[in-house]
């Protein structure tokens, strides 16, 4: 009869800690039922689970009545104007120093925080959520629903930013330093040539889609995730078609930018770039990384 196998140093440590043999084999420690549930919840948020959360949100958005989309999109267009207002205020009140953009860019996050936390319809968000159902089950009906969703939300966003910019352009509505700061920020944005603006719009669309992808994981940190991603969009001077339209419309209303120049050389390239970055690039990457798992699961 062979003598019992001597315990290894690791096994003795586990035994002294009161752990069971099964726990030693599993390489883990004592786990309560509550902790086990938390672990399972975390494991569920694999890429395919995140994809499914975002896809179901997209299905819900595609099925909403157009009037609901319009009013929600209009509210988002008005709310996003707070980004330029807050950023312009910080720009005006801070000294002209190299570090000023580091602080002023914080103001850009305000409008996005309001829009996303309030669940208002923002075009650059639905470029991801509304596309995933189309990739999952392509067809004429769902493609028509996507077109309707994009058109209604985009036009509603534009109507909201147009109204906000008109109010901001009027002297005496807000303190002079707010208006002047917003004009200064806006003038800096339109200094970009169309091609660099287009390329930056692709990057901005990708980052907005990334934000949507991160939100299911964020839970109580949603505020900070939204603030971080949108802060980087401002700091990197990327082109966001909805927030940027407030700047364009403000310059048009004050006679500092022509309508054709603003729409043709800036707004249109930003729109196309945002769609390519969010709908084409990120959506295809998100779908590609879970496609095989969906096929294995019969999805």
BAFI-3210 file (N, C-alpha, C; in Angstrom, 3 decimals, decimal comma, padded with zeros to 6 digits):
// residues 299
n [1|2|3|4|5|6|7|8|9|10|11|12|13|14|15|16|17|18|19|20|21|22|23|24|25|26|27|28|29|30|31|32|33|34|35|36|37|38|39|40|41|42|43|44|45|46|47|48|49|50|51|52|53|54|55|56|57|58|59|60|61|62|63|64|65|66|67|68|69|70|71|72|73|74|75|76|77|78|79|80|81|82|83|84|85|86|87|88|89|90|91|92|93|94|95|96|97|98|99|100|101|102|103|104|105|106|107|108|109|110|111|112|113|114|115|116|117|118|119|120|121|122|123|124|125|126|127|128|129|130|131|132|133|134|135|136|137|138|139|140|141|142|143|144|145|146|147|148|149|150|151|152|153|154|155|156|157|158|159|160|161|162|163|164|165|166|167|168|169|170|171|172|173|174|175|176|177|178|179|180|181|182|183|184|185|186|187|188|189|190|191|192|193|194|195|196|197|198|199|200|201|202|203|204|205|206|207|208|209|210|211|212|213|214|215|216|217|218|219|220|221|222|223|224|225|226|227|228|229|230|231|232|233|234|235|236|237|238|239|240|241|242|243|244|245|246|247|248|249|250|251|252|253|254|255|256|257|258|259|260|261|262|263|264|265|266|267|268|269|270|271|272|273|274|275|276|277|278|279|280|281|282|283|284|285|286|287|288|289|290|291|292|293|294|295|296|297|298|299]
n.u [000,841|000,599|002,104|000,291|-000,084|002,011|000,885|000,889|002,470|000,708|-001,791|-001,838|-002,048|-004,598|-006,129|-005,664|-006,965|-009,539|-010,818|-012,615|-012,031|-013,050|-013,041|-010,323|-009,597|-010,933|-009,533|-010,354|-011,813|-013,775|-017,056|-019,848|-023,434|-024,550|-022,298|-021,658|-023,838|-023,381|-021,029|-021,953|-023,732|-021,912|-020,452|-022,368|-022,322|-020,783|-019,300|-021,360|-023,625|-023,729|-024,029|-026,597|-028,170|-027,910|-028,899|-031,593|-032,503|-032,319|-034,275|-036,541|-036,452|-036,812|-039,424|-040,916|-043,479|-043,560|-044,091|-043,383|-040,646|-040,007|-040,593|-038,952|-036,476|-036,443|-036,305|-033,794|-032,178|-032,477|-031,437|-028,781|-027,636|-026,733|-024,170|-022,444|-023,011|-022,128|-019,434|-018,571|-018,926|-017,017|-014,756|-014,756|-014,432|-012,082|-008,510|-006,485|-004,694|-002,367|-003,516|-006,223|-008,140|-008,232|-009,820|-012,069|-013,227|-014,633|-017,127|-018,417|-019,440|-021,840|-024,347|-024,558|-024,675|-027,164|-028,888|-028,440|-028,782|-031,406|-032,641|-033,209|-033,670|-030,884|-029,211|-026,631|-026,411|-028,384|-027,338|-025,860|-027,473|-029,882|-028,988|-028,002|-030,230|-030,864|-028,584|-028,707|-031,137|-031,578|-033,649|-036,368|-038,421|-037,348|-035,240|-036,601|-037,779|-035,497|-034,591|-036,728|-036,522|-033,939|-034,265|-036,368|-035,368|-032,957|-033,825|-035,454|-033,558|-032,045|-033,940|-034,235|-031,611|-031,416|-033,349|-032,302|-029,806|-030,714|-031,897|-029,634|-028,152|-029,296|-028,850|-028,693|-030,308|-028,815|-026,021|-023,489|-020,857|-021,294|-022,473|-020,415|-018,327|-019,353|-019,498|-016,777|-015,769|-017,230|-016,326|-013,734|-014,140|-015,128|-012,940|-011,662|-010,782|-012,898|-012,190|-010,411|-012,339|-014,300|-012,913|-012,415|-014,996|-015,682|-014,178|-015,428|-018,038|-017,465|-016,593|-018,925|-020,552|-019,052|-019,468|-022,212|-021,995|-020,565|-022,264|-024,126|-022,408|-021,674|-023,429|-023,781|-021,872|-022,484|-022,700|-020,003|-018,819|-020,155|-019,390|-016,577|-016,106|-017,370|-016,023|-013,483|-014,084|-014,521|-012,026|-010,256|-011,096|-013,045|-015,545|-018,840|-021,973|-024,495|-024,107|-022,257|-023,838|-025,185|-023,197|-022,652|-025,143|-025,350|-023,263|-024,231|-026,616|-025,572|-024,326|-021,720|-021,045|-021,746|-024,810|-024,813|-022,104|-021,815|-023,581|-022,827|-019,978|-019,387|-021,546|-022,709|-020,408|-019,738|-022,025|-022,035|-019,588|-019,983|-022,003|-020,650|-018,614|-020,056|-022,323|-021,386|-018,585|-018,228|-020,576|-020,419|-018,074|-018,879|-020,956|-019,558|-017,855|-019,497|-020,909|-020,288|-020,689|-023,426|-024,369|-023,600|-025,217|-027,648|-028,747]
n.v [-001,196|002,174|005,008|007,879|010,664|013,411|016,604|019,455|022,698|024,715|023,420|022,972|025,593|026,288|024,436|025,212|027,614|026,838|025,893|023,867|020,660|020,623|023,324|023,752|022,295|023,783|026,059|028,352|030,546|030,645|031,299|033,281|032,914|035,233|036,487|034,600|034,882|037,472|037,044|035,366|037,119|038,957|037,349|036,903|039,169|038,928|039,610|038,763|038,945|041,676|042,616|041,595|043,024|045,653|045,221|044,524|046,909|048,374|047,087|047,808|050,585|050,787|050,058|052,103|054,656|057,230|059,804|059,767|059,351|061,739|063,847|063,106|063,222|065,941|067,067|066,108|067,493|070,124|069,825|069,079|071,415|072,505|071,632|073,191|075,663|075,405|074,699|076,956|078,920|078,203|078,468|081,225|082,311|081,296|081,817|082,688|080,232|077,453|075,216|075,615|074,265|071,755|072,091|073,518|071,683|070,027|071,157|070,404|067,910|068,183|068,497|065,960|064,294|065,024|064,319|061,503|060,384|061,097|059,571|060,470|060,798|060,553|061,091|060,030|058,011|056,115|055,235|052,997|051,277|050,940|049,733|047,175|045,286|045,138|043,993|041,545|040,362|040,826|042,546|043,818|045,047|045,631|047,212|049,360|050,317|051,140|053,235|055,038|055,583|056,748|059,023|060,487|060,943|062,296|064,637|065,719|066,175|068,126|070,173|070,829|071,698|073,862|075,657|076,087|077,265|079,587|080,982|081,292|082,981|085,463|088,633|089,406|087,379|085,447|085,894|088,143|087,052|084,338|084,008|085,086|083,362|080,947|081,601|081,896|079,304|077,969|079,212|078,294|075,593|075,444|076,078|073,918|072,034|070,435|067,645|066,807|067,290|065,425|062,979|063,158|063,030|060,395|059,126|060,249|059,196|056,489|056,547|057,352|055,151|053,275|054,237|053,645|050,884|050,458|051,203|049,162|047,775|049,667|050,372|051,716|053,542|055,017|057,794|058,655|057,236|058,248|060,933|060,713|059,655|061,557|063,837|063,295|063,373|066,102|067,139|066,009|067,374|066,374|065,703|066,034|065,520|066,389|067,888|069,612|070,907|072,863|074,746|075,418|076,476|078,630|080,302|080,819|082,231|084,540|085,676|084,924|082,748|081,243|079,813|077,723|077,053|076,199|073,998|072,375|072,077|071,351|070,297|068,161|066,453|065,758|064,384|062,129|061,000|060,411|058,469|056,474|055,841|055,000|053,376|051,767|051,006|050,444|048,965|046,750|045,574|044,977|043,172|041,232|040,071|038,474|036,857|034,149|032,896|033,306|031,765|029,212|028,995|028,835|031,289]
n.w [000,000|-000,923|000,597|001,837|-000,378|000,074|001,209|-000,869|-000,628|-001,427|-001,175|001,577|002,471|001,534|002,974|005,590|005,498|005,577|003,304|000,981|-000,614|-003,197|-003,762|-003,799|-006,051|-007,971|-007,862|-006,589|-004,047|-000,976|-001,879|-001,650|-002,021|-003,048|-004,147|-006,094|-007,801|-008,723|-010,151|-012,184|-013,457|-014,440|-016,201|-018,115|-019,639|-021,994|-025,250|-027,070|-025,485|-024,894|-027,472|-027,975|-026,166|-027,180|-029,755|-029,261|-028,216|-030,536|-032,123|-030,695|-031,062|-033,829|-034,062|-032,975|-032,996|-035,520|-034,635|-031,945|-032,200|-033,481|-031,601|-029,501|-030,795|-031,444|-028,890|-028,192|-030,017|-029,101|-026,513|-026,988|-027,692|-025,364|-025,074|-026,751|-025,587|-022,884|-023,307|-024,725|-022,776|-020,801|-022,375|-022,826|-020,253|-019,239|-019,055|-021,923|-022,557|-023,118|-021,921|-021,898|-023,695|-022,447|-020,201|-021,122|-022,858|-021,218|-020,949|-023,259|-022,812|-021,510|-022,928|-024,150|-021,927|-020,872|-023,014|-023,376|-020,817|-020,395|-022,257|-024,830|-028,411|-030,354|-033,333|-033,935|-032,123|-032,825|-035,186|-034,660|-032,943|-034,418|-036,701|-036,157|-035,921|-038,649|-039,783|-038,516|-039,390|-042,376|-044,709|-046,762|-045,295|-042,709|-043,493|-044,566|-042,231|-040,880|-042,547|-042,259|-039,497|-039,260|-040,916|-039,690|-037,073|-037,608|-038,967|-036,967|-034,964|-036,302|-036,511|-033,823|-033,128|-034,825|-033,829|-031,275|-031,905|-033,139|-031,012|-029,418|-030,981|-030,704|-029,288|-025,856|-024,893|-023,522|-021,250|-022,488|-022,619|-022,877|-025,389|-027,031|-026,432|-027,433|-030,153|-030,684|-030,282|-032,264|-034,625|-034,693|-035,185|-037,833|-039,302|-040,341|-043,226|-045,733|-046,217|-044,015|-042,014|-042,690|-042,294|-039,567|-038,728|-039,236|-037,268|-035,013|-035,289|-034,918|-032,247|-030,920|-031,412|-030,031|-027,463|-027,116|-027,115|-024,796|-022,732|-021,684|-019,994|-018,192|-016,045|-012,918|-013,525|-015,726|-016,133|-016,020|-018,097|-020,365|-020,125|-020,381|-023,017|-024,705|-023,918|-024,941|-027,663|-028,005|-027,161|-028,994|-031,162|-032,964|-035,512|-034,978|-036,191|-035,203|-032,765|-033,920|-035,789|-034,383|-033,993|-036,671|-037,526|-035,778|-036,648|-039,195|-038,652|-037,570|-039,662|-040,289|-041,741|-044,811|-046,057|-048,026|-047,992|-045,322|-045,184|-047,369|-047,295|-044,721|-042,954|-044,509|-045,194|-042,527|-041,715|-043,450|-042,717|-039,959|-040,185|-041,612|-039,782|-037,491|-038,298|-040,455|-040,002|-037,097|-036,510|-038,239|-037,297|-034,667|-035,160|-036,569|-034,656|-033,136|-034,778|-035,466|-032,989|-032,661|-034,757|-033,916|-031,713|-032,841|-033,477]
ca.u [000,000|001,432|001,870|-000,484|000,687|002,162|000,226|001,727|002,391|-000,523|-002,931|-001,847|-002,556|-006,046|-006,732|-005,618|-007,946|-010,874|-011,430|-012,925|-011,233|-013,617|-012,582|-008,918|-009,551|-011,415|-008,588|-011,028|-012,011|-015,173|-017,901|-021,215|-024,446|-024,687|-021,126|-021,781|-024,803|-022,718|-020,090|-022,743|-024,227|-020,788|-020,115|-023,388|-022,040|-019,800|-019,656|-022,640|-024,693|-023,796|-024,630|-028,030|-028,789|-027,975|-029,783|-032,982|-032,828|-032,538|-035,580|-037,543|-036,447|-037,359|-040,863|-041,588|-044,217|-042,708|-044,309|-042,554|-039,268|-039,846|-040,549|-037,744|-035,353|-036,460|-035,782|-032,350|-031,538|-032,429|-030,554|-027,379|-027,136|-026,060|-022,741|-021,766|-023,183|-021,233|-018,053|-018,289|-018,814|-015,701|-013,756|-014,747|-014,046|-010,735|-007,452|-005,996|-003,497|-002,344|-004,327|-007,640|-008,995|-008,387|-010,927|-013,254|-013,836|-015,567|-018,461|-018,999|-020,096|-023,102|-025,488|-024,625|-025,147|-028,607|-029,570|-028,356|-029,388|-032,846|-033,103|-033,701|-033,182|-029,770|-028,941|-025,377|-026,599|-029,177|-026,584|-025,466|-028,555|-030,880|-028,378|-027,785|-031,329|-030,792|-027,526|-029,124|-032,201|-031,750|-034,877|-036,921|-039,233|-036,506|-034,463|-037,511|-037,915|-034,243|-034,605|-037,698|-035,962|-032,835|-034,758|-037,159|-034,501|-032,007|-034,541|-035,886|-032,352|-031,704|-034,922|-033,912|-030,375|-031,698|-034,061|-031,369|-028,832|-031,404|-032,017|-028,293|-027,627|-029,920|-028,179|-029,494|-030,971|-027,866|-024,955|-022,646|-019,681|-021,731|-022,630|-019,119|-017,560|-019,913|-019,068|-015,341|-015,619|-017,803|-015,437|-012,573|-014,555|-015,306|-011,660|-011,203|-011,142|-013,897|-011,650|-010,103|-013,578|-014,931|-012,163|-012,668|-016,381|-015,657|-013,668|-016,466|-019,100|-016,979|-016,562|-020,299|-020,986|-018,352|-020,176|-023,429|-021,565|-020,060|-023,284|-024,642|-021,437|-021,361|-024,301|-023,805|-020,827|-022,921|-022,362|-018,584|-018,527|-020,643|-018,542|-015,230|-016,083|-017,709|-014,919|-012,419|-014,528|-014,254|-010,594|-009,610|-011,686|-013,702|-016,722|-020,103|-022,886|-025,605|-023,539|-021,626|-024,832|-025,476|-022,135|-022,849|-026,335|-025,056|-022,471|-025,110|-027,545|-024,837|-023,729|-020,293|-020,883|-022,798|-025,636|-024,316|-020,795|-021,996|-024,236|-022,117|-018,575|-019,223|-022,599|-022,846|-019,292|-019,823|-023,105|-021,578|-018,522|-020,577|-022,710|-019,643|-017,916|-020,940|-023,161|-020,637|-017,378|-018,396|-021,650|-019,921|-017,133|-019,648|-021,671|-018,592|-017,248|-020,460|-021,664|-020,099|-021,335|-024,854|-024,646|-023,480|-026,361|-028,890|-029,290]
ca.v [000,000|003,362|006,033|009,008|011,706|014,588|017,820|020,535|023,923|025,428|022,714|023,226|026,948|026,257|023,672|026,048|028,683|026,272|025,687|022,480|020,055|021,073|024,690|023,671|021,856|024,871|027,162|029,536|030,639|030,562|032,237|033,292|032,817|036,554|036,711|033,708|035,501|038,616|036,502|034,892|038,292|039,532|036,467|037,031|040,329|038,672|040,409|038,391|039,460|043,124|042,753|041,324|044,154|046,782|044,849|044,613|048,330|048,784|046,577|048,662|051,907|050,670|049,871|053,234|055,546|058,319|061,000|059,609|059,597|063,165|064,680|062,750|063,768|067,396|067,341|065,851|068,599|071,270|069,522|069,011|072,784|072,823|071,326|074,397|076,747|075,185|074,774|078,354|079,667|077,917|079,061|082,679|082,694|080,833|082,595|082,154|079,467|076,177|074,194|075,974|073,217|070,642|072,393|073,922|070,496|069,434|071,682|069,681|066,682|068,485|068,175|064,513|063,702|065,258|063,547|060,054|060,016|061,298|058,617|061,174|060,209|061,247|060,378|059,284|056,797|055,119|054,679|051,644|050,441|050,621|048,958|045,785|044,411|044,970|043,019|040,236|039,821|041,778|042,413|045,083|045,673|046,193|048,290|050,506|050,856|051,836|054,494|055,922|055,964|057,685|060,272|061,224|061,370|063,307|065,900|066,256|066,722|069,365|071,203|071,244|072,490|075,121|076,527|076,464|078,205|080,868|081,653|081,655|084,069|086,732|089,351|089,671|086,174|084,933|086,873|088,337|086,180|083,017|084,088|085,299|082,125|079,972|082,012|081,627|077,851|077,613|079,694|077,404|074,310|075,501|076,336|072,669|071,753|069,364|066,282|066,500|067,232|064,144|061,919|063,287|062,598|058,930|058,820|060,620|058,200|055,260|056,730|057,359|053,755|052,660|054,661|052,827|049,509|050,410|051,531|048,012|047,390|050,789|050,322|052,957|054,450|055,544|059,220|058,845|056,703|059,250|062,120|060,436|059,503|062,828|064,760|063,010|063,869|067,543|067,398|065,641|068,234|065,531|066,319|065,382|066,259|067,016|068,969|070,565|071,710|074,047|075,693|075,892|077,329|079,865|081,133|081,270|083,254|085,781|086,152|084,608|081,567|081,114|078,613|076,668|076,630|075,459|072,713|071,548|071,812|070,898|069,433|066,939|065,526|065,242|063,399|060,901|060,429|059,817|057,237|055,468|055,417|054,311|052,342|050,839|050,465|049,820|047,973|045,535|044,956|044,421|041,995|040,217|039,362|037,563|036,136|032,709|032,431|033,283|030,631|028,012|028,928|028,797|032,637]
ca.w [000,000|-001,033|001,627|001,324|-001,070|000,957|000,750|-001,379|000,181|-001,811|-000,597|003,027|002,680|001,346|004,069|006,782|005,333|005,711|002,016|000,682|-001,674|-004,469|-003,989|-004,161|-007,440|-008,810|-007,789|-006,083|-002,616|-000,545|-002,603|-001,163|-003,072|-003,655|-004,984|-007,242|-008,713|-009,343|-011,131|-013,318|-014,171|-015,172|-017,301|-019,152|-020,479|-023,032|-026,426|-027,665|-024,626|-025,126|-028,798|-027,909|-025,473|-028,112|-030,865|-028,822|-028,160|-031,912|-032,548|-030,050|-031,699|-035,179|-033,983|-032,347|-033,911|-035,993|-033,815|-030,739|-032,618|-033,806|-030,408|-028,764|-031,551|-031,286|-027,546|-028,216|-030,722|-028,188|-025,379|-027,398|-027,740|-024,105|-025,215|-027,244|-024,615|-021,745|-023,778|-025,034|-021,514|-020,219|-023,271|-022,635|-018,894|-018,930|-019,720|-023,190|-022,224|-023,830|-021,247|-021,917|-024,255|-021,506|-019,288|-021,882|-023,468|-020,258|-021,213|-024,400|-022,342|-020,834|-023,768|-024,341|-020,674|-020,783|-024,060|-023,193|-019,535|-020,536|-023,271|-026,013|-029,658|-030,991|-034,583|-033,914|-031,319|-033,548|-036,297|-034,263|-032,417|-035,437|-037,782|-035,769|-036,362|-040,101|-040,040|-038,014|-040,239|-043,476|-045,484|-047,215|-044,252|-041,655|-044,099|-044,633|-040,873|-040,582|-043,290|-041,596|-038,204|-039,479|-041,489|-038,704|-035,969|-038,082|-039,225|-035,675|-034,339|-037,003|-036,129|-032,462|-033,106|-035,523|-032,887|-030,208|-032,448|-033,378|-029,720|-028,952|-031,812|-030,331|-028,206|-024,673|-024,376|-022,535|-021,016|-023,684|-022,676|-023,321|-026,846|-027,660|-026,295|-028,373|-031,487|-030,819|-030,450|-033,559|-035,683|-034,713|-035,748|-039,288|-039,964|-040,944|-044,608|-045,804|-046,104|-042,611|-041,252|-043,005|-041,626|-038,130|-038,506|-039,159|-035,929|-034,048|-035,394|-034,296|-030,803|-030,429|-031,413|-028,910|-026,255|-027,018|-026,801|-023,419|-021,742|-020,926|-018,970|-017,305|-014,872|-012,139|-014,017|-017,016|-016,182|-016,285|-019,430|-021,327|-020,007|-020,886|-024,472|-025,360|-023,625|-025,901|-028,967|-028,018|-027,016|-030,257|-032,189|-033,951|-036,125|-034,641|-037,060|-034,477|-031,944|-034,818|-036,505|-033,566|-034,305|-038,042|-037,588|-035,060|-037,545|-040,291|-038,155|-037,289|-040,893|-040,365|-042,582|-045,803|-045,912|-048,907|-047,480|-044,086|-045,421|-048,336|-046,967|-043,345|-042,426|-045,296|-044,923|-041,160|-041,689|-044,099|-041,897|-038,759|-040,570|-041,948|-038,567|-036,557|-038,899|-041,297|-039,386|-035,787|-036,539|-038,876|-036,363|-033,551|-035,653|-036,960|-033,529|-032,491|-035,808|-035,342|-031,764|-032,917|-035,618|-033,103|-030,802|-033,591|-033,601]
c.u [000,878|001,114|001,085|000,431|000,790|001,485|001,247|001,556|001,112|-001,735|-003,027|-002,409|-004,070|-006,735|-006,770|-006,645|-009,374|-011,564|-011,601|-012,037|-011,728|-013,146|-011,121|-008,790|-009,958|-010,471|-009,209|-011,167|-013,464|-015,993|-019,307|-022,172|-024,617|-023,524|-021,168|-022,741|-024,189|-021,746|-020,824|-023,283|-023,122|-020,427|-021,118|-023,076|-020,800|-020,186|-021,006|-023,807|-024,848|-024,441|-026,143|-028,775|-028,976|-028,924|-031,254|-033,419|-033,106|-033,886|-036,700|-037,625|-037,070|-038,880|-041,619|-042,341|-043,355|-042,899|-043,477|-041,091|-039,035|-039,698|-039,319|-036,505|-035,271|-035,901|-034,273|-031,609|-031,434|-031,425|-029,090|-026,784|-026,435|-024,567|-021,972|-021,855|-022,219|-019,777|-017,661|-018,127|-017,459|-014,591|-013,629|-014,191|-012,633|-009,695|-006,984|-004,650|-003,527|-003,250|-005,827|-008,522|-009,208|-009,578|-012,199|-013,968|-014,780|-016,994|-019,167|-019,787|-021,513|-024,310|-025,661|-025,109|-026,656|-029,349|-029,601|-029,003|-030,906|-033,456|-033,763|-033,018|-032,105|-029,321|-027,690|-025,406|-027,320|-028,457|-026,037|-026,671|-029,541|-030,308|-028,243|-028,958|-031,325|-029,728|-027,942|-030,163|-032,474|-033,024|-035,434|-037,672|-038,363|-035,631|-035,314|-037,706|-036,667|-034,208|-035,541|-037,132|-034,872|-033,349|-035,481|-036,251|-033,541|-032,689|-035,013|-034,700|-031,976|-032,662|-034,608|-032,663|-030,566|-032,374|-033,110|-030,365|-029,460|-031,540|-030,654|-027,730|-028,178|-029,174|-029,158|-030,227|-030,114|-026,785|-024,020|-021,467|-020,053|-021,821|-021,291|-018,238|-018,041|-019,499|-017,591|-015,086|-016,103|-016,886|-014,218|-012,920|-014,590|-014,030|-011,133|-011,651|-012,123|-013,338|-011,222|-011,355|-014,302|-014,237|-012,359|-014,090|-016,480|-015,209|-014,732|-017,623|-018,714|-016,997|-017,968|-020,872|-020,313|-019,028|-021,443|-023,087|-021,124|-021,164|-023,875|-023,709|-021,267|-022,144|-024,286|-022,762|-021,204|-022,523|-020,913|-018,189|-018,952|-019,725|-017,162|-015,206|-016,369|-016,664|-013,783|-012,803|-014,239|-012,758|-009,844|-010,126|-012,271|-015,003|-017,968|-021,221|-023,994|-025,094|-022,912|-022,616|-025,237|-024,446|-022,319|-024,028|-026,100|-024,262|-023,307|-026,029|-026,849|-024,092|-022,260|-020,006|-022,054|-023,554|-025,098|-022,967|-020,957|-022,584|-023,402|-020,713|-018,370|-020,297|-022,701|-021,663|-019,323|-020,889|-022,644|-020,505|-019,051|-021,275|-021,711|-018,950|-018,784|-021,662|-022,344|-019,485|-017,675|-019,462|-021,170|-018,917|-017,860|-020,375|-020,702|-018,036|-018,198|-021,178|-021,525|-020,753|-022,843|-025,231|-024,577|-024,673|-027,692|-029,514|-029,168]
c.v [001,249|004,354|007,179|010,065|012,930|015,813|018,817|021,759|024,691|024,769|022,942|024,620|026,985|025,539|024,496|027,165|028,165|026,017|024,202|021,976|020,507|022,476|024,714|023,289|022,979|026,057|028,429|029,500|030,500|031,667|032,144|033,201|034,140|036,860|035,840|034,282|036,690|038,151|036,040|036,060|038,923|038,689|036,572|038,173|040,091|039,517|040,058|038,883|040,971|043,401|042,589|042,444|045,325|046,473|044,971|046,064|048,862|048,328|047,444|050,024|051,855|050,537|051,034|054,071|056,740|059,590|060,942|059,885|061,090|064,010|064,371|063,299|065,279|067,796|067,138|066,981|069,842|071,035|069,552|070,399|073,203|072,532|072,548|075,518|076,604|075,283|076,219|079,206|079,461|078,547|080,570|083,090|082,256|081,700|081,908|081,479|078,136|075,117|074,493|074,890|072,035|070,850|072,712|072,726|069,776|069,919|070,950|068,460|066,944|068,067|066,674|063,811|063,850|064,354|062,059|059,625|060,155|060,393|059,324|060,612|061,078|060,434|059,524|058,094|055,729|054,608|053,300|050,793|050,030|049,773|047,484|044,870|044,158|043,950|041,620|039,581|040,791|041,495|043,773|045,803|046,345|047,319|049,550|051,153|051,631|053,198|055,503|056,454|057,011|059,039|061,116|061,776|062,462|064,653|066,544|066,860|068,062|070,493|071,733|072,095|073,832|076,123|077,007|077,496|079,573|081,658|082,133|082,839|085,444|087,375|089,594|088,470|085,538|085,995|086,974|087,371|084,762|082,988|084,230|084,050|081,057|080,307|081,706|080,142|077,427|078,020|078,792|076,078|074,353|075,912|075,096|072,590|070,576|067,955|065,947|066,419|065,916|062,997|061,970|062,867|061,077|058,493|059,119|059,625|056,898|055,383|056,772|055,945|052,982|053,007|053,831|051,408|049,379|050,560|050,315|047,532|048,450|050,754|051,672|053,973|055,072|057,016|059,407|058,309|057,699|060,471|061,885|060,406|060,839|063,906|064,559|063,471|065,371|067,836|067,078|066,467|067,408|066,183|065,492|066,173|066,965|068,156|070,036|071,424|072,941|075,135|076,281|076,852|078,661|080,816|081,632|082,392|084,584|086,298|085,844|083,385|081,499|079,806|077,472|076,144|075,766|074,083|071,800|071,160|071,258|069,888|068,112|065,982|064,957|064,163|062,070|060,219|059,772|058,508|056,130|054,944|054,602|053,139|051,316|050,190|049,734|048,737|046,667|044,817|044,295|043,153|040,871|039,430|038,402|036,677|034,621|032,140|032,360|032,080|029,316|027,842|028,882|030,146|033,163]
c.w [000,000|000,072|001,026|000,711|-000,176|000,353|000,229|-000,484|-000,127|-001,183|000,896|003,315|002,540|002,498|005,345|006,714|005,411|004,394|001,745|-000,443|-003,046|-004,804|-004,372|-005,624|-008,378|-008,817|-007,261|-004,592|-002,250|-001,189|-002,047|-002,341|-003,801|-004,591|-006,241|-008,274|-009,438|-010,418|-012,378|-014,140|-014,999|-016,389|-018,444|-020,107|-021,336|-024,248|-027,024|-026,819|-024,801|-026,474|-028,728|-027,195|-026,440|-029,264|-030,469|-028,655|-029,565|-032,449|-031,968|-030,723|-033,094|-035,169|-033,380|-033,374|-034,295|-035,176|-032,532|-031,063|-032,858|-032,550|-029,560|-029,467|-031,455|-029,926|-027,500|-028,918|-029,865|-027,065|-025,775|-027,546|-026,462|-024,177|-025,679|-026,224|-023,442|-022,166|-024,089|-023,794|-020,870|-021,066|-023,031|-021,279|-018,517|-019,627|-020,997|-022,954|-022,967|-023,221|-021,312|-022,555|-023,320|-020,582|-020,062|-022,505|-022,518|-020,505|-022,331|-023,955|-021,840|-021,665|-023,958|-023,081|-020,541|-021,766|-023,729|-021,885|-019,585|-021,599|-024,452|-027,260|-030,292|-032,196|-034,510|-032,959|-032,130|-034,778|-035,955|-033,885|-033,504|-036,566|-037,416|-036,121|-037,868|-040,465|-039,616|-038,917|-041,388|-044,277|-045,820|-046,099|-043,198|-042,209|-044,238|-043,280|-040,468|-041,272|-042,646|-040,282|-038,379|-039,959|-040,444|-037,602|-036,427|-038,297|-037,925|-034,921|-034,961|-036,635|-034,735|-032,404|-033,799|-034,587|-031,787|-030,708|-032,703|-032,086|-029,213|-029,734|-031,422|-029,164|-027,065|-024,125|-023,284|-022,310|-022,223|-023,762|-023,128|-024,843|-027,536|-027,557|-027,264|-029,803|-031,715|-031,042|-031,829|-034,708|-035,819|-035,393|-037,263|-040,018|-040,676|-042,407|-044,659|-045,612|-044,680|-041,737|-041,455|-042,266|-040,108|-037,786|-038,443|-037,765|-034,874|-034,079|-034,746|-032,767|-030,200|-030,395|-030,277|-027,595|-026,046|-026,607|-025,342|-022,380|-021,014|-019,825|-017,887|-016,004|-014,150|-012,613|-015,355|-017,187|-016,624|-017,656|-020,507|-021,321|-020,616|-022,411|-025,168|-025,069|-024,632|-027,305|-029,081|-028,002|-028,305|-031,436|-033,332|-034,409|-035,818|-035,306|-036,290|-033,606|-032,829|-035,572|-035,702|-033,877|-035,704|-038,130|-036,879|-035,951|-038,716|-039,835|-037,893|-038,512|-041,055|-041,219|-043,555|-045,658|-046,758|-048,439|-046,230|-044,301|-046,310|-047,926|-045,563|-042,917|-043,185|-045,103|-043,510|-041,047|-042,277|-043,259|-040,640|-039,065|-040,895|-040,690|-037,632|-037,162|-039,660|-040,528|-038,086|-035,818|-037,145|-037,977|-035,196|-033,973|-035,995|-035,795|-032,829|-033,502|-035,658|-034,096|-031,932|-033,768|-034,830|-032,174|-031,511|-033,771|-034,990]
res [x|x|x|x|x|x|x|x|x|x|x|x|x|x|x|x|x|x|x|x|x|x|x|x|x|x|x|x|x|x|x|x|x|x|x|x|x|x|x|x|x|x|x|x|x|x|x|x|x|x|x|x|x|x|x|x|x|x|x|x|x|x|x|x|x|x|x|x|x|x|x|x|x|x|x|x|x|x|x|x|x|x|x|x|x|x|x|x|x|x|x|x|x|x|x|x|x|x|x|x|x|x|x|x|x|x|x|x|x|x|x|x|x|x|x|x|x|x|x|x|x|x|x|x|x|x|x|x|x|x|x|x|x|x|x|x|x|x|x|x|x|x|x|x|x|x|x|x|x|x|x|x|x|x|x|x|x|x|x|x|x|x|x|x|x|x|x|x|x|x|x|x|x|x|x|x|x|x|x|x|x|x|x|x|x|x|x|x|x|x|x|x|x|x|x|x|x|x|x|x|x|x|x|x|x|x|x|x|x|x|x|x|x|x|x|x|x|x|x|x|x|x|x|x|x|x|x|x|x|x|x|x|x|x|x|x|x|x|x|x|x|x|x|x|x|x|x|x|x|x|x|x|x|x|x|x|x|x|x|x|x|x|x|x|x|x|x|x|x|x|x|x|x|x|x|x|x|x|x|x|x|x|x|x|x|x|x|x|x|x|x|x|x|x|x|x|x|x|x]
***
